[in-house]
Amino acid sequence: MLADFVMEVGTAKPRIRAEQDAEKELDSEEDPLVSAIDYDQTAPVNLKIVLDRRLTKAEQEKLESLPFTQQRYGGDVWNFLRPLGGRMIRYPASMLNPPPGFDATNWDRSDSTIFKMNLFSDRTSVLSITGMTPVNLSCRPSTAKAVVEIPRQGIEVYSNIAFDLTAHGSAPLIVEEGEEQGQPFFSRRKIDLGGAMSPGGLRVEAMVREKSCRWEIKAQYRDASQKSGTVILRDGKKPFFAEALPVDPEQHWITETDGPASLIPCHEEPEQIVCVARK
């Protein structure tokens, strides 16, 4: 009996080690991470809306008759235009602490699309995302024919992380408020997944100008064994999409707030100050 006990003890460690190695191998065969996204359709006070068709005369009259209330006007316009085929574009996050060499003019005149990204890993060991890069960028001029702009009047910060797609291959920036704003996101942070941890959540902002773009994200990761790898993140099987305003829309309204608030049809009154300033 003592000999049996000694033999069992002697074989226990190798058996446990073999089981652990098998578990690690199975774990490494799991997809390192996957993503799920939802485009943010919540209307802010200030926004831009595009349609792929011209508004009819009756629709124009209805649009221009909407009562102006500072805190809800953007939502009212969105609620009217969305069922007609309207798509939302946002103003970029305000950058109060820009990085060196930051092009404020290009940033402020860019168009922004925001989506919520949840990141998951089924691995039992912890995995860390250590970098992201925009890849497979494909851009084309906007096809929109009608535009409504409700310009922002103050500071707006929407998201955690912003990709400036006008600067090819640039590192994503921190855009939420604080001392780290304007810094490359992954120079200061990482995202830990797996090991029964909660999914990682990001509000991602993509900036374009004059051209709408389809794009993907190459995520760099490191696992618990210090092995590195990359994964391409998409919107399911599709690339992400960031939309820009057309350069010269057939119909273009801009809100004028100097004096009685009104929606100016710049395609009919191009000499209006708000229309001239927009060019």
C-alpha positions in Angstrom: 0.0 0.0 0.0 2.9 2.4 0.8 4.4 1.6 -2.6 1.1 2.5 -4.3 0.9 5.8 -2.4 4.5 6.7 -3.4 3.7 5.8 -7.0 0.6 7.9 -7.0 2.4 10.9 -5.5 5.2 10.5 -8.0 2.9 10.6 -10.9 0.5 13.3 -9.7 2.8 16.3 -10.6 3.4 15.2 -14.2 -0.3 14.4 -14.6 -1.3 17.8 -13.3 1.3 19.5 -15.4 0.1 17.7 -18.5 -3.5 18.7 -17.8 -2.5 22.3 -17.3 -0.5 22.3 -20.5 -3.5 20.8 -22.4 -5.7 23.5 -20.9 -3.3 26.2 -22.0 -3.2 24.8 -25.5 -6.9 24.7 -25.8 -7.1 28.2 -24.3 -4.7 29.5 -26.9 -6.9 28.1 -29.7 -9.8 30.3 -28.7 -10.2 33.5 -30.7 -8.1 36.0 -28.8 -10.9 38.7 -28.9 -14.0 39.7 -30.8 -15.9 42.9 -30.9 -19.5 44.1 -31.2 -20.5 47.6 -32.1 -23.5 49.9 -32.1 -23.4 53.3 -33.9 -24.5 56.0 -31.5 -27.8 57.4 -32.8 -28.5 59.6 -29.7 -29.0 63.1 -31.0 -26.9 65.8 -29.3 -27.9 69.4 -29.3 -25.6 70.2 -32.2 -25.2 67.9 -35.1 -25.2 67.5 -38.9 -27.7 65.5 -40.9 -27.4 64.3 -44.5 -29.8 62.7 -46.9 -29.2 61.1 -50.3 -32.1 63.0 -51.9 -33.5 66.5 -52.1 -36.2 67.5 -49.7 -39.6 68.2 -51.3 -41.1 71.7 -51.0 -43.5 70.5 -48.3 -40.6 68.8 -46.4 -38.6 72.0 -46.6 -41.5 74.1 -45.3 -41.9 71.7 -42.4 -38.2 71.7 -41.6 -37.9 75.5 -41.6 -41.0 75.8 -39.4 -39.7 73.7 -36.5 -39.6 75.9 -33.4 -36.1 76.7 -32.1 -35.4 75.7 -28.5 -31.6 75.6 -27.8 -31.6 72.4 -25.7 -33.8 70.3 -28.0 -33.7 71.7 -31.5 -31.1 69.2 -32.7 -33.2 66.4 -31.5 -36.4 67.8 -33.1 -34.6 68.2 -36.5 -33.2 64.6 -36.2 -36.6 63.2 -35.3 -38.1 64.8 -38.4 -35.4 63.9 -40.8 -34.4 60.4 -39.7 -37.7 58.8 -41.0 -37.1 60.6 -44.3 -33.7 58.8 -44.7 -31.5 61.2 -42.7 -28.2 60.0 -41.3 -26.4 61.7 -38.4 -22.9 63.1 -38.4 -21.4 64.8 -35.4 -19.0 67.6 -34.6 -15.6 66.3 -33.4 -14.8 66.2 -29.7 -13.3 69.4 -28.4 -9.5 69.1 -27.9 -8.5 71.4 -25.1 -5.1 69.8 -24.5 -3.9 69.1 -28.1 -0.6 67.2 -28.7 2.4 69.0 -30.3 1.9 69.7 -34.0 -1.9 69.3 -33.7 -3.8 70.7 -36.7 -6.7 72.4 -34.9 -8.3 73.8 -38.1 -8.4 70.4 -39.8 -9.8 68.7 -36.6 -12.5 71.3 -36.0 -13.7 71.2 -39.6 -13.8 67.4 -39.7 -16.9 65.2 -39.4 -17.2 62.6 -36.7 -18.9 59.3 -36.5 -19.2 57.6 -33.1 -19.8 53.9 -32.2 -19.8 52.0 -28.9 -17.5 49.0 -29.1 -17.6 46.1 -26.7 -14.5 43.8 -26.7 -14.7 40.2 -25.5 -12.3 37.3 -25.0 -13.3 33.8 -24.0 -9.8 32.9 -23.0 -9.4 31.8 -19.4 -6.1 33.7 -19.1 -5.9 37.4 -19.2 -5.1 39.1 -22.5 -4.2 42.8 -22.9 -4.8 45.0 -26.0 -1.7 47.1 -26.3 -2.3 49.1 -29.5 -4.8 49.9 -32.3 -4.1 51.1 -35.8 -6.6 52.1 -38.5 -6.1 49.9 -41.6 -7.8 49.0 -44.9 -9.0 52.5 -45.4 -11.2 53.1 -48.5 -12.6 56.6 -49.0 -14.9 58.3 -51.6 -16.7 61.6 -51.9 -20.1 61.8 -50.1 -23.2 61.0 -52.2 -25.5 63.1 -50.0 -27.6 65.8 -51.7 -29.2 67.5 -48.7 -27.4 68.8 -45.6 -28.7 70.4 -42.3 -26.1 71.8 -39.9 -26.8 72.9 -36.4 -23.4 74.3 -35.4 -22.1 73.8 -31.9 -21.8 76.8 -29.6 -19.5 75.4 -26.9 -17.3 72.5 -25.8 -18.3 68.9 -26.5 -16.5 65.7 -25.4 -18.1 62.5 -26.6 -15.8 59.6 -26.5 -12.8 57.8 -25.0 -10.7 57.3 -28.1 -10.5 59.1 -31.5 -9.1 57.9 -34.8 -8.2 60.7 -37.2 -8.7 59.0 -40.6 -7.5 62.1 -42.4 -4.0 61.3 -41.0 -3.3 57.9 -42.4 -2.1 55.3 -39.9 -2.0 57.8 -37.0 -2.3 56.5 -33.5 -5.7 56.9 -31.8 -5.9 59.8 -29.3 -7.4 60.1 -25.8 -10.2 62.7 -26.2 -12.1 62.5 -22.9 -11.5 65.4 -20.5 -8.4 65.3 -18.3 -4.7 65.7 -18.2 -4.2 62.8 -20.7 -6.4 64.4 -23.4 -4.5 64.6 -26.7 -2.1 61.8 -25.8 -1.8 58.6 -27.9 -4.3 56.2 -26.2 -2.1 53.2 -25.9 0.9 55.1 -24.7 -1.0 55.6 -21.4 -3.5 52.7 -21.3 -4.2 49.1 -22.2 -7.4 47.1 -22.2 -7.5 43.8 -20.3 -9.8 41.0 -21.3 -10.3 37.3 -20.6 -9.9 35.5 -17.3 -13.6 36.0 -16.6 -13.1 39.7 -16.7 -16.0 42.0 -17.8 -16.0 43.0 -21.5 -14.0 46.1 -22.4 -16.0 49.0 -23.5 -15.0 52.0 -25.7 -16.7 54.9 -27.3 -14.8 55.2 -30.5 -14.8 58.4 -32.6 -13.7 58.4 -36.3 -12.8 61.7 -38.0 -13.1 62.2 -41.7 -13.2 65.3 -44.0 -14.8 65.7 -47.4 -14.7 61.9 -48.0 -16.7 59.1 -46.4 -14.5 56.1 -45.4 -14.8 52.4 -44.7 -12.1 51.2 -42.4 -11.0 48.5 -40.0 -8.9 48.4 -36.8 -5.8 46.2 -36.4 -5.6 45.5 -32.6 -2.2 44.4 -31.1 -2.5 42.2 -28.0 -0.2 40.3 -25.6 -1.4 37.2 -23.7 -0.5 35.8 -20.3 2.5 33.9 -21.9 3.8 37.2 -23.2 3.0 36.1 -26.8 2.0 39.0 -29.1 -0.4 38.9 -32.0 -2.8 41.0 -34.0 -6.5 40.8 -34.8 -8.6 42.7 -37.4 -11.7 44.2 -35.8 -14.8 45.0 -37.9 -18.5 45.7 -37.7 -19.4 42.0 -37.8 -18.4 41.0 -41.3 -18.4 44.6 -42.6 -15.8 47.4 -42.2 -16.6 50.4 -40.0 -18.1 53.5 -41.7 -17.4 57.1 -41.1 -19.4 59.7 -43.1 -18.4 63.2 -44.3 -20.5 66.1 -45.5 -20.5 66.6 -49.3 -18.3 69.4 -50.5 -21.1 71.1 -52.5 -24.6 69.7 -51.5 -27.6 70.6 -53.6 -29.5 71.7 -50.5 -27.8 73.1 -47.5 -29.4 74.6 -44.3 -27.4 76.1 -41.4 -28.8 77.4 -38.2 -28.2 81.1 -37.6 -28.3 82.0 -33.9 -27.2 85.7 -34.1 -30.5 87.4 -33.5 -33.7 85.4 -33.8 -32.8 81.8 -34.4 -33.6 80.5 -37.9 -32.6 77.9 -40.3 -30.9 79.5 -43.4 -31.2 77.8 -46.8 -27.7 78.5 -48.1 -28.6 77.0 -51.5 -31.1 79.8 -51.9 -29.3 82.6 -49.9 -25.5 82.0 -50.3 -24.7 85.6 -49.4 -25.9 85.1 -45.8 -23.0 85.5 -43.4 -23.4 82.0 -41.8 -23.3 80.5 -45.4 -20.2 82.5 -46.4 -18.4 81.5 -43.2 -19.0 77.8 -43.8 -17.2 77.8 -47.1 
